[in-house]
Amino acid sequence: MLNLVALILLFPLIGTAINGLIGKRLRKETVGYVACGAIGLSFFVSILVFIGLLLLPPDARLFEKQLFSWIESGSFKSEAGLQVDPLSSLMTLIVTGVGFLIHIYSIGYMHHDKGYHRYFCYLNLFTFSMLLLVLSNNFLLMFIGWEAVGLCSYLLIGFWFEKKSASDAAKKAFVVNRIGDFGFALGIMLIFLTFHSIDFTEVFSAAAHGNFAVGSFTVTIITLLLFMGATGKSAQIPLYTWLPDAMEGPTPVSALIHAATMVTAGVYMIARCNVLYMLSPFTMTVVASIGAVTALFAASIGLVQNDIKRVLAYSTISQLGYMFVACGVGAFTGGIFHLMTHAFFKALLFLGAGSVIHALSGEQDMRKMGGLRHHIPTTYKTFLVGTVAIAGIPPFAGFFSKDEILLESLVRGNFLYWAIGALAAFFTAFYMFRLLFMTFHGESRVDHHAAEHLHESPKNMTLPLTALAGLSFVGGFLGIPGASAISNFLSPVFGEHAHTEISGAEAGVHHSVWLPYLMMVVSTAIAIAGIYLAYQMYIKKPEMPKKLAERFGLIYKLLLNKYYVDEIYDALFVNPTKIMAVQLWKRVDVLMIDGSVNGIARLVGWFGNILRYLQTGYVRNYAFYIVVGCICILVFAVLGR
């Protein structure tokens, strides 16, 4: 069954080709069936490959399929091949499984869009690119998938390119990601110079068994450059600003980007390179610190945002911060576990938000919602499940994965990481239930025109919501402390780093065996406190938020304007670049380049006009010119000796 791995990539590519080439001539139903069928078949093959991997002994769960000899130049050789191991297999299940549900949802959500076939073509290509990224067996092929994901995000974020805000958001995502990708590319080059290979197996084996001491300068530079790429793709400080603006794309695209594809690429890449990162404590500290700061920073912005999709966008940035904290303290399994559970509940939340927007004829401002739970009950119930899951209430999926990260942060990292993560968790519970209460509870603030058309979404939109709600409930049981199936499954990839052995020395407390259970209680209490505060402010005392905003006007304005980071970037980078570009255009292009070309043209014209006077038509004049020329030649010949 492992030999079928190439089909996982092939089916989405076929779907892309069909809808891209002839989709305009096909019926909408056919376009949707082709796109969903392609991802569905890819998901089915992913399950078969996963089963085939499970049938192997744990220490033999590594399969490589060489496709063809790709590049050979001097000492540089690169084979195009696919790698199946527990990590890549789990990622393919997430990408194809969640992607399949999003494709089904898109049939209903995008049904009336004039770019229907183009949308599904891009969506299939996006999925293919992400699958190529996670199945690659070398850095160069991963980089191709990495860049293809960036290209597809540009196409999908700017799908409604007639809107200036959408086209601007697409360009912003493309440019910001190129900054990170520059570091990633340099990291790959340095890997080849250091290890003389870009193959994962060879590089990681050389790093683990070579002469590289912990804290090696070369390895530190490599890992920092790779992390630079991850900060762009996974929207971490300082390269996070593109992700909130990416909400300009269709809502299913937001779900795919935020849940199963693009933003998880950075976390996956660092987890894949865990051998390199464990050799650089400095880089690990940087990763954990950036993740912790990002988690708290983005969560604080989410407290006051009013656009339903932007709240979820900042939530994604914050949750990705948790994943980087886990990777930064060496708990790679915890990071991947949270990546998986986050894919379930974040896809659910975005698709639920899409259902709300669909019911309100495009409205996204939560201040113009309220009381919707009676009108769209299925959306409400499933959205509630996703909200409880991300808040970290047991036994929902988010509780187990977030609790594991907080525990690992305390045991492997330090108290500061735990404290920041706990505060971010409190903020998360608060702003997510604020979103729930403002959208579905209280008095209706819906515009009367939109209220007349309020209705539940069709079955092809609610069924994916129900499926994701189920996964958001049961997904966490794969990581129950003491019997973690996902930890055991990923142990061949992460080795000794897959498990945490809690001792009194590490934990710094007596009775450390009780620490995991104590942390469960603490994290649950933190989530309940956030929910209770949101309930008091938006249900019991709805006038309180306005009073607090007036009392703490400066802080409220700072959070509402997202700490003015975009404005600062505009002042420091964007506007100076525009000014420099205008000056270069006017002075270099217009004056120097165009001026020199036009000057030469005018000189030739002037010289031609002079020569024109020599063309008299009289033979005697021409004879005179010949004589003068002969005299000049003779004089030159004599004097030149």
C-alpha positions as CSV (number, residue, x, y, z in Angstrom):
1,M,0.0,0.0,0.0
2,L,2.9,2.3,0.6
3,N,3.7,2.2,-3.1
4,L,0.4,4.1,-3.7
5,V,1.8,7.3,-2.1
6,A,2.3,9.0,-5.5
7,L,-1.5,8.8,-6.1
8,I,-2.0,11.2,-3.1
9,L,-0.4,13.9,-5.2
10,L,-1.7,12.7,-8.6
11,F,-5.4,13.0,-7.9
12,P,-5.5,16.7,-6.9
13,L,-3.2,17.5,-9.8
14,I,-5.7,15.8,-12.2
15,G,-8.5,17.8,-10.6
16,T,-6.6,21.0,-11.2
17,A,-5.9,20.1,-14.8
18,I,-9.5,19.2,-15.6
19,N,-11.1,22.3,-14.0
20,G,-8.4,24.6,-15.1
21,L,-8.5,23.5,-18.8
22,I,-12.1,22.7,-19.5
23,G,-13.9,23.7,-16.3
24,K,-15.5,26.7,-17.9
25,R,-17.3,24.4,-20.4
26,L,-18.5,22.0,-17.7
27,R,-21.6,22.3,-15.5
28,K,-21.1,23.6,-12.0
29,E,-22.1,20.4,-10.5
30,T,-19.5,18.5,-12.6
31,V,-16.8,21.0,-11.6
32,G,-17.7,20.4,-7.9
33,Y,-17.7,16.6,-8.3
34,V,-14.4,16.6,-10.0
35,A,-12.7,18.8,-7.4
36,C,-14.2,17.0,-4.4
37,G,-13.7,13.6,-6.0
38,A,-10.0,14.3,-6.5
39,I,-9.5,15.3,-2.9
40,G,-11.7,12.4,-1.7
41,L,-9.6,9.9,-3.6
42,S,-6.5,11.4,-2.3
43,F,-7.8,11.1,1.3
44,F,-8.7,7.5,0.6
45,V,-5.2,6.7,-0.6
46,S,-3.8,8.6,2.4
47,I,-5.8,6.2,4.7
48,L,-4.4,3.2,2.8
49,V,-0.8,4.5,3.1
50,F,-1.4,5.2,6.8
51,I,-2.7,1.6,7.3
52,G,0.3,0.3,5.4
53,L,2.6,2.2,7.7
54,L,0.9,0.9,10.8
55,L,1.5,-2.7,9.6
56,L,5.2,-2.1,9.8
57,P,7.2,-2.4,13.1
58,P,7.6,1.1,14.7
59,D,11.4,1.2,14.0
60,A,10.8,0.4,10.3
61,R,8.1,3.0,9.6
62,L,10.1,4.9,6.9
63,F,9.4,4.4,3.2
64,E,10.9,6.4,0.3
65,K,9.7,6.3,-3.2
66,Q,12.1,7.7,-5.8
67,L,10.2,9.2,-8.7
68,F,13.0,10.3,-11.1
69,S,16.5,11.8,-11.2
70,W,15.8,15.5,-11.0
71,I,18.9,17.7,-11.0
72,E,22.6,16.7,-11.5
73,S,25.2,19.4,-11.8
74,G,28.7,18.9,-10.6
75,S,28.7,17.7,-7.0
76,F,25.0,18.7,-6.6
77,K,22.5,15.9,-7.1
78,S,18.8,15.8,-6.3
79,E,16.4,13.0,-6.7
80,A,12.7,13.8,-6.8
81,G,11.2,11.4,-4.3
82,L,8.5,11.0,-1.7
83,Q,8.9,10.1,2.0
84,V,6.3,8.3,4.1
85,D,6.9,8.2,7.9
86,P,4.6,8.8,10.8
87,L,4.9,12.6,10.6
88,S,4.2,12.9,6.8
89,S,1.5,10.3,7.0
90,L,-0.4,12.2,9.8
91,M,0.0,15.4,7.8
92,T,-1.5,14.0,4.7
93,L,-4.5,12.7,6.6
94,I,-5.0,16.2,8.0
95,V,-4.5,18.0,4.7
96,T,-6.7,15.7,2.6
97,G,-9.3,14.9,5.3
98,V,-10.0,18.5,6.4
99,G,-9.4,19.7,2.8
100,F,-12.1,17.3,1.6
101,L,-14.7,18.7,4.0
102,I,-13.8,22.2,3.0
103,H,-14.2,21.3,-0.7
104,I,-17.7,19.9,0.0
105,Y,-18.6,23.0,1.9
106,S,-17.3,25.2,-0.9
107,I,-19.9,23.7,-3.3
108,G,-22.7,25.4,-1.4
109,Y,-20.8,28.5,-0.4
110,M,-19.4,29.4,-3.8
111,H,-22.3,28.1,-5.9
112,H,-23.4,31.5,-7.3
113,D,-19.8,32.8,-7.9
114,K,-18.9,33.5,-11.5
115,G,-15.4,32.2,-11.0
116,Y,-16.6,28.8,-9.7
117,H,-14.4,26.6,-11.9
118,R,-11.4,28.9,-11.3
119,Y,-11.9,28.6,-7.6
120,F,-11.9,24.8,-7.5
121,C,-8.9,24.7,-9.8
122,Y,-7.0,26.9,-7.4
123,L,-8.3,24.9,-4.4
124,N,-7.1,21.6,-5.9
125,L,-3.7,23.1,-6.7
126,F,-3.4,24.5,-3.2
127,T,-4.0,21.0,-1.7
128,F,-1.5,19.4,-4.2
129,S,1.1,22.0,-3.2
130,M,0.7,21.3,0.5
131,L,0.8,17.6,-0.1
132,L,4.0,18.0,-2.1
133,L,5.5,20.0,0.8
134,V,4.8,17.4,3.4
135,L,5.6,14.3,1.3
136,S,9.0,15.6,-0.1
137,N,12.1,13.6,0.8
138,N,14.5,16.5,0.4
139,F,14.8,20.2,1.1
140,L,14.7,21.4,-2.5
141,L,11.4,19.5,-3.3
142,M,10.0,20.8,-0.1
143,F,10.9,24.3,-1.2
144,I,9.1,23.8,-4.5
145,G,5.9,22.8,-2.5
146,W,6.6,25.7,-0.1
147,E,6.7,28.3,-2.9
148,A,3.7,26.7,-4.7
149,V,1.7,27.1,-1.5
150,G,2.6,30.7,-1.4
151,L,1.6,31.2,-5.1
152,C,-1.8,29.5,-4.5
153,S,-2.4,31.6,-1.4
154,Y,-1.8,34.7,-3.6
155,L,-4.4,33.4,-6.1
156,L,-7.0,32.5,-3.5
157,I,-6.6,35.5,-1.2
158,G,-7.0,37.7,-4.2
159,F,-9.7,35.6,-5.8
160,W,-12.1,38.5,-5.9
161,F,-9.5,40.7,-7.5
162,E,-12.0,43.3,-8.5
163,K,-12.0,44.5,-4.9
164,K,-8.9,46.6,-4.2
165,S,-8.7,45.3,-0.6
166,A,-8.5,41.7,-1.9
167,S,-5.8,42.4,-4.5
168,D,-3.8,44.4,-1.9
169,A,-4.1,41.6,0.7
170,A,-2.9,39.1,-1.9
171,K,0.1,41.2,-2.8
172,K,0.8,41.8,0.9
173,A,0.7,38.0,1.6
174,F,3.0,37.3,-1.4
175,V,5.6,40.0,-0.5
176,V,5.7,39.2,3.3
177,N,6.1,35.5,2.6
178,R,9.0,36.2,0.1
179,I,10.9,37.8,3.0
180,G,10.7,34.7,5.0
181,D,11.3,32.4,2.0
182,F,14.6,34.3,1.3
183,G,15.9,33.0,4.7
184,F,14.6,29.5,4.0
185,A,16.4,29.4,0.6
186,L,19.6,30.6,2.2
187,G,19.2,27.9,4.9
188,I,18.9,25.2,2.3
189,M,22.0,26.5,0.5
190,L,24.0,26.4,3.7
191,I,22.7,22.9,4.5
192,F,24.1,21.7,1.1
193,L,27.4,23.4,1.8
194,T,27.6,21.9,5.2
195,F,26.3,18.4,4.7
196,H,26.9,18.0,0.9
197,S,23.3,16.8,0.5
198,I,19.8,18.1,0.7
199,D,18.2,14.7,1.3
200,F,16.4,14.5,4.7
201,T,17.7,11.1,5.6
202,E,21.3,11.9,4.8
203,V,21.3,15.4,6.4
204,F,19.7,14.3,9.6
205,S,21.8,11.2,9.9
206,A,25.0,13.3,9.4
207,A,23.8,15.9,12.0
208,A,23.0,13.2,14.5
209,H,26.1,11.1,14.1
210,G,28.6,13.7,12.8
211,N,31.0,16.0,14.4
212,F,28.5,18.7,15.3
213,A,28.6,19.7,18.9
214,V,25.5,21.1,20.6
215,G,25.5,24.8,20.0
216,S,27.4,24.5,16.8
217,F,27.6,27.9,15.1
218,T,26.9,26.6,11.6
219,V,23.9,24.6,12.8
220,T,22.6,27.6,14.7
221,I,22.8,29.8,11.5
222,I,21.1,27.1,9.5
223,T,18.2,26.7,12.0
224,L,17.7,30.4,12.4
225,L,17.5,30.8,8.6
226,L,15.0,28.0,8.4
227,F,13.0,29.6,11.2
228,M,13.0,32.8,9.3
229,G,11.0,31.0,6.6
230,A,8.7,29.5,9.2
231,T,7.9,32.9,10.7
232,G,6.7,34.1,7.3
233,K,4.6,31.0,6.4
234,S,3.2,30.5,9.9
235,A,2.6,34.2,10.6
236,Q,4.8,34.8,13.6
237,I,6.2,38.1,14.8
238,P,7.4,40.1,12.9
239,L,6.0,38.5,9.7
240,Y,2.5,37.9,10.8
241,T,0.7,41.0,9.3
242,W,-0.4,39.3,6.1
243,L,-2.6,36.7,7.8
244,P,-5.4,39.0,9.1
245,D,-5.6,40.7,5.7
246,A,-5.9,37.3,4.1
247,M,-9.6,37.3,5.3
248,E,-10.4,39.1,2.1
249,G,-10.5,35.8,0.3
250,P,-13.5,33.5,0.3
251,T,-14.3,32.0,3.8
252,P,-13.5,28.4,2.8
253,V,-10.1,29.6,1.6
254,S,-9.6,31.1,5.1
255,A,-10.5,27.8,6.6
256,L,-8.0,25.9,4.4
257,I,-5.2,28.4,4.9
258,H,-5.7,28.6,8.7
259,A,-6.5,25.0,9.4
260,A,-4.9,22.4,7.2
261,T,-2.4,24.0,4.8
262,M,-0.3,27.1,4.6
263,V,0.1,28.3,8.1
264,T,1.0,24.8,9.4
265,A,3.9,24.5,7.0
266,G,6.3,26.3,9.2
267,V,5.5,24.1,12.3
268,Y,5.8,21.0,10.1
269,M,9.1,22.1,8.7
270,I,10.6,22.7,12.2
271,A,9.3,19.4,13.5
272,R,10.7,17.7,10.4
273,C,14.1,19.3,11.2
274,N,14.0,18.4,14.9
275,V,17.5,16.8,14.8
276,L,19.0,20.1,13.6
277,Y,17.1,22.2,16.1
278,M,18.0,20.1,19.1
279,L,21.7,20.8,18.2
280,S,21.1,24.5,18.7
281,P,19.8,25.5,22.2
282,F,20.0,29.2,21.2
283,T,17.6,28.7,18.2
284,M,15.3,26.7,20.4
285,T,15.1,29.6,22.8
286,V,14.4,32.0,19.9
287,V,11.6,29.7,18.6
288,A,10.0,29.3,22.0
289,S,10.3,33.0,22.8
290,I,8.9,34.2,19.5
291,G,6.1,31.7,19.8
292,A,5.2,32.8,23.3
293,V,5.2,36.5,22.5
294,T,3.2,35.9,19.3
295,A,0.6,33.8,21.2
296,L,0.0,36.6,23.8
297,F,0.3,39.5,21.3
298,A,-2.2,38.1,18.9
299,A,-4.6,37.0,21.6
300,S,-4.6,40.5,23.1
301,I,-5.6,42.0,19.7
302,G,-8.4,39.5,19.4
303,L,-10.0,40.8,22.6
304,V,-11.6,43.8,20.9
305,Q,-11.9,43.0,17.2
306,N,-15.4,43.2,15.7
307,D,-15.0,41.4,12.4
308,I,-15.9,37.8,12.9
309,K,-13.2,36.5,10.5
310,R,-10.5,38.8,11.9
311,V,-11.1,37.5,15.4
312,L,-10.5,34.0,14.1
313,A,-7.5,35.1,12.2
314,Y,-5.8,36.5,15.3
315,S,-6.8,33.4,17.1
316,T,-4.9,31.4,14.5
317,I,-1.8,33.5,14.9
318,S,-2.0,33.0,18.7
319,Q,-2.5,29.2,18.4
320,L,0.4,28.9,16.0
321,G,2.4,30.6,18.7
322,Y,1.5,27.8,21.1
323,M,2.8,25.3,18.5
324,F,6.1,27.1,18.2
325,V,6.5,27.3,22.0
326,A,6.1,23.5,22.0
327,C,8.7,23.0,19.3
328,G,11.0,25.5,21.0
329,V,11.1,23.6,24.3
330,G,11.6,20.3,22.4
331,A,8.1,19.0,22.7
332,F,7.6,18.4,19.0
333,T,4.9,15.8,19.6
334,G,2.9,18.4,21.5
335,G,3.3,20.9,18.7
336,I,2.1,18.4,16.1
337,F,-0.7,17.3,18.3
338,H,-2.0,20.8,18.7
339,L,-1.6,21.3,14.9
340,M,-3.9,18.4,14.4
341,T,-6.6,19.4,16.9
342,H,-6.3,23.0,15.7
343,A,-7.0,21.9,12.2
344,F,-10.3,20.4,13.3
345,F,-11.7,23.2,15.5
346,K,-10.3,26.1,13.5
347,A,-11.7,24.7,10.2
348,L,-15.0,24.3,12.0
349,L,-15.0,27.8,13.3
350,F,-14.1,29.4,10.0
351,L,-16.7,27.3,8.1
352,G,-19.2,28.2,10.9
353,A,-18.4,31.9,10.4
354,G,-18.9,31.4,6.7
355,S,-22.3,29.9,7.4
356,V,-23.2,33.0,9.5
357,I,-21.9,35.4,6.8
358,H,-23.9,33.4,4.2
359,A,-27.1,33.7,6.3
360,L,-26.5,37.5,6.7
361,S,-25.9,38.1,3.0
362,G,-22.2,38.9,3.5
363,E,-22.2,40.8,6.9
364,Q,-19.1,40.2,9.0
365,D,-19.4,42.8,11.7
366,M,-20.4,41.1,15.0
367,R,-22.0,44.4,16.2
368,K,-24.7,43.8,13.5
369,M,-25.5,40.3,14.6
370,G,-27.0,38.8,17.8
371,G,-29.7,36.3,18.5
372,L,-28.8,34.1,15.6
373,R,-28.9,30.7,17.5
374,H,-32.7,30.4,16.9
375,H,-32.4,31.1,13.1
376,I,-29.4,28.9,12.3
377,P,-29.4,26.2,15.0
378,T,-27.1,23.7,13.3
379,T,-24.5,26.4,12.7
380,Y,-24.8,27.5,16.3
381,K,-24.5,24.0,17.9
382,T,-21.4,23.1,15.8
383,F,-19.9,26.6,16.3
384,L,-20.4,26.1,20.1
385,V,-18.4,22.8,19.9
386,G,-15.5,24.6,18.1
387,T,-15.6,27.5,20.6
388,V,-15.5,25.1,23.6
389,A,-12.7,23.1,22.0
390,I,-10.4,26.1,21.3
391,A,-11.2,27.5,24.8
392,G,-9.7,24.3,26.2
393,I,-12.6,22.8,28.1
394,P,-12.4,19.0,28.7
395,P,-13.0,16.6,27.1
396,F,-12.9,18.5,23.8
397,A,-9.8,18.3,21.6
398,G,-8.3,21.7,22.3
399,F,-8.1,20.9,26.0
400,F,-5.7,17.9,25.7
401,S,-3.3,19.5,23.1
402,K,-3.2,23.0,24.8
403,D,-2.8,21.4,28.2
404,E,0.1,19.3,27.0
405,I,1.9,22.4,25.6
406,L,1.4,24.3,28.9
407,L,2.7,21.3,30.8
408,E,5.7,20.8,28.5
409,S,6.5,24.6,28.7
410,L,6.7,24.3,32.4
411,V,8.7,21.1,32.6
412,R,11.0,21.5,29.6
413,G,11.1,25.3,29.4
414,N,10.5,27.7,32.3
415,F,7.8,29.2,34.3
416,L,7.7,32.3,32.1
417,Y,6.6,30.3,29.0
418,W,3.9,28.7,31.1
419,A,2.7,32.0,32.5
420,I,2.5,33.7,29.0
421,G,0.8,30.6,27.6
422,A,-1.7,30.6,30.5
423,L,-2.5,34.3,30.1
424,A,-3.0,33.8,26.3
425,A,-5.3,30.8,27.1
426,F,-7.4,33.1,29.3
427,F,-7.6,35.7,26.6
428,T,-8.5,32.9,24.1
429,A,-11.4,31.7,26.2
430,F,-12.6,35.2,26.7
431,Y,-12.5,36.5,23.1
432,M,-13.9,33.3,21.6
433,F,-17.0,33.3,23.9
434,R,-17.2,37.0,23.3
435,L,-17.6,36.1,19.6
436,L,-20.1,33.4,20.4
437,F,-22.2,35.7,22.6
438,M,-22.1,38.7,20.3
439,T,-23.0,36.5,17.3
440,F,-25.6,34.1,18.6
441,H,-26.9,35.4,21.9
442,G,-28.6,38.5,23.2
443,E,-30.9,40.8,21.3
444,S,-30.8,40.8,17.5
445,R,-28.9,43.7,15.9
446,V,-29.4,42.3,12.4
447,D,-30.3,44.7,9.7
448,H,-34.0,44.3,8.9
449,H,-33.3,43.6,5.2
450,A,-30.9,40.8,6.1
451,A,-33.3,39.5,8.8
452,E,-35.9,38.8,6.2
453,H,-33.7,36.3,4.5
454,L,-32.2,34.6,7.5
455,H,-31.9,30.9,6.9
456,E,-29.8,27.9,7.8
457,S,-27.1,26.9,5.3
458,P,-27.8,23.9,2.9
459,K,-26.8,20.4,3.7
460,N,-23.5,20.5,1.8
461,M,-22.4,23.2,4.2
462,T,-23.8,21.9,7.5
463,L,-22.6,18.3,7.0
464,P,-18.9,19.3,7.0
465,L,-19.7,21.4,10.1
466,T,-21.1,18.4,11.8
467,A,-18.2,16.1,10.8
468,L,-15.6,18.7,12.1
469,A,-17.6,19.1,15.3
470,G,-17.3,15.4,15.9
471,L,-13.5,15.5,15.2
472,S,-13.2,18.5,17.5
473,F,-14.7,16.4,20.3
474,V,-13.0,13.0,19.8
475,G,-9.6,14.2,18.4
476,G,-8.1,15.0,21.7
477,F,-8.4,11.5,23.0
478,L,-5.5,10.5,20.8
479,G,-3.3,12.4,23.3
480,I,-4.6,11.4,26.7
481,P,-1.7,11.7,29.2
482,G,-0.2,8.4,30.0
483,A,-1.7,6.6,27.0
484,S,-0.9,9.0,24.2
485,A,-1.5,7.2,20.9
486,I,-0.1,10.1,18.9
487,S,3.1,10.3,21.0
488,N,3.7,6.6,20.5
489,F,3.0,6.9,16.8
490,L,5.4,9.8,16.3
491,S,8.2,8.5,18.4
492,P,10.2,7.0,15.4
493,V,10.4,10.6,14.1
494,F,11.1,12.5,17.3
495,G,12.9,9.7,19.2
496,E,13.5,10.5,22.8
497,H,11.9,13.9,22.4
498,A,8.5,12.4,21.8
499,H,8.0,11.6,25.5
500,T,8.3,13.7,28.6
501,E,9.6,12.0,31.7
502,I,8.5,14.1,34.6
503,S,10.8,13.9,37.6
504,G,10.9,15.9,40.8
505,A,14.2,17.5,39.6
506,E,12.7,18.6,36.3
507,A,9.4,19.8,37.7
508,G,10.9,21.4,40.8
509,V,8.1,20.2,42.9
510,H,7.3,17.3,45.2
511,H,4.8,14.6,44.1
512,S,5.6,15.4,40.5
513,V,3.5,12.4,39.4
514,W,0.5,14.6,40.2
515,L,1.8,17.5,38.1
516,P,0.0,16.6,34.8
517,Y,-3.4,16.3,36.7
518,L,-2.8,19.5,38.6
519,M,-2.0,21.3,35.4
520,M,-5.2,20.0,33.9
521,V,-7.2,21.5,36.7
522,V,-5.4,24.8,36.5
523,S,-5.8,25.1,32.7
524,T,-9.5,24.2,32.9
525,A,-9.9,26.8,35.7
526,I,-8.2,29.5,33.5
527,A,-10.5,28.7,30.6
528,I,-13.6,28.8,32.8
529,A,-12.5,32.2,34.2
530,G,-12.3,33.6,30.7
531,I,-15.7,32.2,29.7
532,Y,-17.3,33.6,32.9
533,L,-15.8,37.0,32.3
534,A,-17.2,37.0,28.7
535,Y,-20.6,35.9,30.0
536,Q,-20.7,38.7,32.6
537,M,-19.7,41.3,30.0
538,Y,-21.8,40.3,27.0
539,I,-24.8,38.5,28.5
540,K,-25.4,39.7,32.1
541,K,-24.1,43.3,31.8
542,P,-24.0,44.1,28.0
543,E,-23.3,47.8,28.9
544,M,-20.0,46.9,30.6
545,P,-17.8,46.7,27.4
546,K,-18.7,50.2,26.4
547,K,-18.0,51.6,29.9
548,L,-14.6,49.8,30.0
549,A,-13.7,51.0,26.5
550,E,-14.4,54.6,27.6
551,R,-12.5,54.2,30.9
552,F,-9.5,52.5,29.4
553,G,-9.7,54.4,26.1
554,L,-6.0,54.4,25.3
555,I,-5.6,50.7,25.8
556,Y,-8.8,49.9,23.9
557,K,-7.7,52.1,21.0
558,L,-4.3,50.5,21.0
559,L,-5.7,47.0,20.8
560,L,-8.4,48.0,18.3
561,N,-5.8,49.4,16.0
562,K,-3.6,46.3,16.4
563,Y,-0.8,48.2,18.2
564,Y,-0.4,50.2,15.0
565,V,2.0,47.7,13.6
566,D,0.8,48.1,10.1
567,E,1.2,51.8,10.3
568,I,4.7,51.4,11.7
569,Y,5.6,49.1,8.9
570,D,4.2,51.5,6.4
571,A,6.2,54.4,7.9
572,L,9.4,52.4,8.2
573,F,9.4,50.2,5.1
574,V,6.4,50.6,2.7
575,N,6.3,54.4,2.3
576,P,10.1,54.8,2.0
577,T,10.2,52.0,-0.5
578,K,7.5,53.7,-2.5
579,I,9.3,57.0,-2.4
580,M,12.6,55.4,-3.4
581,A,10.8,53.6,-6.2
582,V,9.3,56.9,-7.5
583,Q,12.7,58.6,-7.3
584,L,14.4,55.7,-9.1
585,W,11.7,55.8,-11.8
586,K,12.0,59.6,-12.3
587,R,15.8,59.9,-12.0
588,V,17.2,56.6,-13.2
589,D,14.5,55.3,-15.6
590,V,13.2,58.6,-17.0
591,L,16.3,60.8,-16.8
592,M,19.2,58.4,-17.2
593,I,17.9,55.4,-19.2
594,D,15.1,57.0,-21.2
595,G,17.2,60.2,-21.4
596,S,20.2,58.5,-22.8
597,V,18.2,56.5,-25.3
598,N,16.3,59.5,-26.4
599,G,19.5,61.6,-26.4
600,I,21.2,59.1,-28.7
601,A,18.2,59.2,-31.0
602,R,18.2,63.0,-31.1
603,L,22.0,63.0,-31.8
604,V,21.6,60.5,-34.6
605,G,18.8,62.7,-36.0
606,W,20.9,65.8,-35.7
607,F,23.9,64.1,-37.4
608,G,21.6,62.8,-40.1
609,N,20.2,66.3,-40.8
610,I,23.8,67.5,-41.3
611,L,24.7,64.7,-43.6
612,R,21.5,65.4,-45.5
613,Y,23.0,68.6,-46.8
614,L,25.9,66.7,-48.4
615,Q,23.3,64.9,-50.6
616,T,23.1,67.6,-53.3
617,G,22.7,65.5,-56.4
618,Y,25.6,67.2,-58.2
619,V,28.4,65.0,-59.5
620,R,31.0,67.7,-59.1
621,N,30.3,68.0,-55.4
622,Y,30.7,64.2,-54.9
623,A,34.0,64.3,-56.9
624,F,35.2,67.1,-54.6
625,Y,34.3,65.1,-51.5
626,I,36.3,62.2,-52.9
627,V,39.3,64.3,-53.6
628,V,39.2,65.8,-50.1
629,G,38.9,62.3,-48.7
630,C,41.9,61.1,-50.6
631,I,44.0,64.0,-49.5
632,C,43.1,63.3,-45.8
633,I,44.1,59.7,-46.2
634,L,47.4,60.6,-47.7
635,V,48.1,63.2,-45.0
636,F,47.3,60.7,-42.4
637,A,49.5,58.0,-44.0
638,V,52.5,60.4,-44.2
639,L,52.2,61.9,-40.8
640,G,51.3,58.7,-39.1
641,R,54.7,57.2,-39.7
